[in-house]
């Protein structure tokens, strides 16, 4: 009959085989989370410098000047 150590090894192998299917999805999710965390940390650090524009997902966000008219033209 199986002992406790053999049963533990079998369970670890079965868990590893089942986890292989989810591994690419987990690594992608971890990478996205790391990028978000890095960008948020950079944004918090750059909050002290109000003159620099921030890039978010490939788009430049410009800060509005209260002196200029940014309303619709027409």
MODELLER restraints for C-alpha pairs under 7 A, 6 or more apart:
rsr = mdl.restraints
at = mdl.atoms
rsr.add(forms.Gaussian(group=physical.xy_distance, feature=features.Distance(at['CA:53:A'], at['CA:60:A']), mean=6.83, stdev=0.5))
rsr.add(forms.Gaussian(group=physical.xy_distance, feature=features.Distance(at['CA:53:A'], at['CA:61:A']), mean=6.25, stdev=0.5))
rsr.add(forms.Gaussian(group=physical.xy_distance, feature=features.Distance(at['CA:53:A'], at['CA:62:A']), mean=5.90, stdev=0.5))
rsr.add(forms.Gaussian(group=physical.xy_distance, feature=features.Distance(at['CA:54:A'], at['CA:60:A']), mean=6.21, stdev=0.5))
rsr.add(forms.Gaussian(group=physical.xy_distance, feature=features.Distance(at['CA:54:A'], at['CA:61:A']), mean=5.94, stdev=0.5))
rsr.add(forms.Gaussian(group=physical.xy_distance, feature=features.Distance(at['CA:55:A'], at['CA:61:A']), mean=6.37, stdev=0.5))
